[in-house]
Amino acid sequence: MLLLPEGARRVGAWCAVVLLAAGVGWVGIELCSQVRTAVVPVLLALLGTALLGPLFQRLVKAGMNRSVAAGLTCVAVVAVVGGAVYIVVAALIDSGDEIVASLKQAAKSLSEHFGAAGTSLDDLATNARELLSKFGGTAASGVISGISVVGEVIAMAVLALLLVFFFLRDSHRVVGALRSLAPRGTADTVEAMARRAYEAVEGFMRGTTIIAFIDALCITVGLLVLDVPGAVGLGALVLVGAYIPYLGAFLSGAVAVLVALADRGFVIALWALGVVLAVQVLEGHVLQPMIQSRTVQMHPAVVMLAITAGASVAGILGMLLAVPLTAAAFGVLSELRTRYSAEAPGAPGAPGAAGAPEASGAGS
């Protein structure tokens, strides 16, 4: 190694570090995939705890027992999530036929203007029921496997809810547990990293939930004013899609514009596009800076790469979890960068830094 130039040795060292980190990451992902029924509930519970923490803390400050407060918070979660799912599903069921018919009409319109490409869309819409029936037949042939998947999902949901209860109830013990498990001399760093990661996830969950409701409300009102069929169902689609940054808003907005184009014509479709774009501008320039100002700021390219990687690893669930996990990782990296830059020689306040007060001598 000493025969190599210094630059080559540095490149080799960095390559070894990258390969080691990639290997550790790959092994970690493989292990998580093997025990996903345990890992997924933990991740979902952490997201739920970050979102529900303020409500739990208010109940505790009001003098309520921690176990009772955590139980009431979980009951509220079941009521709110169950009600929201019911509203979304009911809205999509009520307006689903209208949306599908509108998309089919939009495909026909495109076929008139764009020929073969539009014809392909029309054929796809025409054969949608046949494709669904074939899919249903395939699913029916593996009904035992389907029941197993449903049971697994229910088990993970129940486990996640129970973990939310315990995470909330015992949240005051987390810091002590982390400090006791940290290697000697690293307790402060581990605690600071955990706090930054949790704050990033907490801010992301709260901010995204608020923004999702505002986006869905504004787009629903705009589509109702424009008399677009299935406006409530499209608003529900926007609400769900908002938890996948950029991609979810783009897809749900595109569906709304296509439905408006099919049923209300080109002019109304342009108005619908204007409503969607106006809501996106409001979100990007007003809501996100105001609501998510304390979260870790990530470049849109990083967000898109995280969503793509999450989709390749765990499908839709990976897309939902990718951004908050990336936000937590950015929080940890930010904390490490701040700490090590402060401790580096020559940094303001660091030992030996220029201008730093020297220690007084024993004889002074």
SVG drawing of the C-alpha trace seen along z (x, -y; Angstrom):
<svg xmlns="http://www.w3.org/2000/svg" viewBox="-73 -36 79 58">
<polyline fill="none" stroke="black" stroke-width="0.4" points="0.0,0.0 2.9,-2.4 4.0,-2.0 0.8,-3.6 0.4,-7.4 -1.5,-9.1 -4.5,-9.9 -4.8,-6.2 -4.8,-5.2 -7.5,-7.6 -9.7,-6.5 -9.2,-2.9 -10.1,-3.7 -13.3,-5.5 -14.2,-2.6 -13.8,-0.2 -16.0,-2.3 -18.7,-2.6 -18.7,1.1 -18.8,1.9 -21.7,-0.5 -23.6,0.9 -23.0,4.5 -24.3,3.6 -27.3,1.8 -28.1,4.8 -27.9,7.3 -30.1,5.0 -32.7,4.8 -32.7,8.5 -33.1,9.2 -35.9,6.7 -37.7,8.3 -37.4,11.7 -39.0,10.4 -41.2,7.8 -44.2,8.8 -42.2,7.5 -40.4,4.6 -43.4,3.0 -45.5,2.7 -42.6,1.1 -42.1,-1.5 -45.8,-2.2 -46.1,-2.5 -43.2,-5.0 -45.0,-7.1 -48.2,-6.9 -46.5,-7.8 -44.8,-10.8 -48.2,-12.0 -50.2,-11.4 -47.6,-12.5 -49.0,-16.0 -52.5,-14.7 -51.1,-12.2 -49.0,-14.9 -52.0,-17.2 -54.0,-14.4 -51.1,-13.7 -50.6,-17.4 -54.4,-17.5 -53.7,-15.0 -54.7,-11.8 -52.9,-8.5 -50.4,-7.7 -51.9,-4.3 -55.4,-5.8 -54.2,-8.6 -52.4,-6.2 -55.5,-4.0 -57.8,-6.9 -55.3,-8.1 -55.4,-4.7 -59.2,-4.6 -59.2,-8.0 -56.9,-6.7 -59.1,-3.7 -62.2,-6.0 -60.5,-8.7 -58.7,-6.3 -61.7,-4.0 -64.0,-6.9 -61.6,-8.3 -61.2,-5.0 -65.0,-4.6 -65.4,-8.0 -62.7,-7.5 -63.9,-4.0 -67.6,-5.1 -66.7,-8.2 -64.6,-6.1 -67.4,-3.4 -70.1,-6.0 -68.1,-7.9 -66.0,-5.0 -68.2,-4.2 -68.4,-7.9 -64.6,-8.2 -64.0,-5.0 -66.6,-6.1 -65.0,-9.5 -61.6,-8.0 -63.0,-5.8 -64.5,-8.8 -61.2,-10.7 -59.5,-7.7 -62.0,-7.9 -61.3,-11.7 -57.6,-11.0 -58.0,-8.3 -59.8,-10.8 -56.9,-13.3 -53.9,-11.0 -54.8,-7.9 -53.1,-4.7 -51.9,-5.9 -55.4,-7.0 -56.8,-3.7 -54.6,-1.8 -55.9,-3.7 -59.5,-3.1 -58.8,0.6 -57.3,0.7 -60.4,-1.0 -62.8,1.2 -61.1,4.4 -60.8,3.2 -63.6,5.4 -62.2,8.4 -58.8,7.8 -60.3,7.5 -62.3,10.7 -59.2,12.5 -57.3,11.1 -60.2,12.1 -60.1,15.7 -56.4,15.9 -56.9,14.6 -59.7,17.0 -57.5,19.9 -55.2,18.9 -57.8,18.1 -55.8,19.7 -52.9,17.5 -55.2,14.5 -56.6,15.3 -53.1,15.6 -52.2,12.2 -55.3,10.6 -54.6,12.2 -51.0,11.0 -52.1,7.5 -54.7,7.5 -52.1,9.0 -49.6,6.3 -52.2,3.5 -53.2,4.8 -49.6,5.2 -48.8,1.6 -51.7,0.3 -50.5,2.1 -47.0,0.8 -48.4,-2.7 -50.0,-2.3 -46.7,-1.1 -44.6,-3.7 -46.9,-6.5 -47.2,-5.1 -43.5,-4.5 -42.2,-7.5 -40.7,-9.1 -38.4,-6.0 -36.9,-6.1 -34.1,-8.5 -32.9,-6.5 -33.1,-3.3 -31.1,-4.8 -28.4,-6.2 -28.1,-2.8 -27.6,-0.9 -25.2,-3.4 -21.5,-2.6 -19.4,-4.4 -18.9,-8.0 -21.4,-8.2 -24.7,-8.6 -25.0,-12.3 -24.4,-11.8 -26.8,-8.8 -29.5,-10.8 -29.0,-13.9 -29.2,-11.7 -32.4,-10.0 -34.0,-13.3 -33.2,-14.8 -34.4,-11.7 -37.7,-11.7 -38.2,-15.4 -37.8,-15.0 -40.3,-12.2 -42.7,-14.0 -42.6,-17.2 -43.0,-15.3 -46.1,-13.4 -47.8,-16.4 -47.0,-18.6 -48.0,-16.1 -51.3,-15.3 -52.3,-19.0 -51.2,-19.6 -53.0,-16.6 -56.3,-17.7 -55.9,-21.3 -55.0,-20.0 -57.9,-17.6 -60.3,-20.2 -59.2,-22.9 -59.3,-20.5 -62.6,-19.0 -64.2,-22.5 -62.7,-23.5 -64.0,-20.4 -67.5,-20.8 -67.6,-24.4 -66.6,-23.2 -69.3,-20.5 -66.8,-17.7 -68.4,-14.3 -66.9,-12.3 -65.4,-15.4 -65.6,-13.9 -63.9,-10.6 -61.2,-12.6 -60.6,-14.6 -60.3,-11.4 -57.8,-10.2 -55.8,-13.5 -55.9,-13.0 -54.4,-9.5 -51.9,-10.4 -50.6,-13.4 -48.6,-11.0 -46.4,-10.2 -44.8,-13.6 -44.8,-14.9 -45.7,-11.6 -49.0,-11.1 -50.2,-14.7 -49.2,-14.4 -51.1,-11.2 -54.3,-12.2 -54.3,-15.6 -53.9,-14.0 -56.9,-11.8 -59.0,-14.8 -58.0,-16.7 -58.8,-13.6 -62.2,-13.2 -63.0,-16.9 -61.8,-16.6 -64.1,-13.7 -67.3,-15.0 -67.1,-18.7 -65.0,-19.5 -61.6,-21.1 -62.3,-24.5 -63.4,-23.0 -60.4,-20.6 -58.2,-23.7 -59.9,-25.2 -59.5,-21.9 -55.8,-21.9 -55.6,-25.5 -57.1,-24.5 -54.7,-21.6 -51.7,-23.8 -52.9,-26.5 -53.1,-24.1 -49.7,-22.7 -48.2,-26.3 -50.0,-27.0 -48.5,-23.9 -45.0,-24.4 -44.7,-28.1 -46.9,-28.7 -48.0,-25.5 -44.7,-23.6 -42.5,-26.6 -45.0,-27.5 -46.0,-24.0 -42.9,-22.0 -40.3,-24.7 -38.8,-22.7 -38.4,-19.5 -35.3,-18.4 -35.5,-20.0 -34.7,-17.6 -34.2,-18.4 -37.0,-17.1 -34.5,-14.9 -33.6,-13.2 -37.3,-12.7 -38.0,-11.1 -35.0,-8.8 -36.2,-7.8 -39.7,-7.0 -38.3,-5.0 -36.0,-3.0 -38.8,-2.4 -41.1,-1.2 -38.5,1.2 -37.9,2.6 -41.5,2.8 -44.0,1.5 -46.6,-0.9 -45.7,-0.5 -42.1,-1.3 -43.2,-4.5 -45.1,-5.6 -42.2,-4.9 -39.4,-6.0 -39.7,-9.8 -40.1,-9.8 -37.2,-7.3 -35.1,-9.5 -36.0,-12.5 -34.9,-10.7 -31.6,-9.8 -31.0,-13.4 -31.7,-14.5 -29.1,-12.1 -26.5,-13.2 -27.2,-16.8 -26.7,-16.2 -23.4,-14.3 -22.2,-17.1 -23.0,-19.7 -21.2,-17.9 -18.1,-16.9 -17.7,-20.3 -17.9,-21.9 -15.3,-19.5 -12.9,-19.8 -9.6,-21.6 -9.9,-25.3 -13.7,-25.4 -15.1,-28.2 -15.2,-27.1 -13.1,-23.9 -10.0,-23.2 -7.0,-25.0 -9.2,-27.1 -7.9,-30.5 -9.1,-33.2 -10.3,-30.6 -9.4,-31.6 -6.4,-29.6 -6.5,-27.8 -5.1,-29.7 -1.8,-28.5 -1.5,-27.0 0.7,-29.8 -1.4,-32.7"/>
</svg>
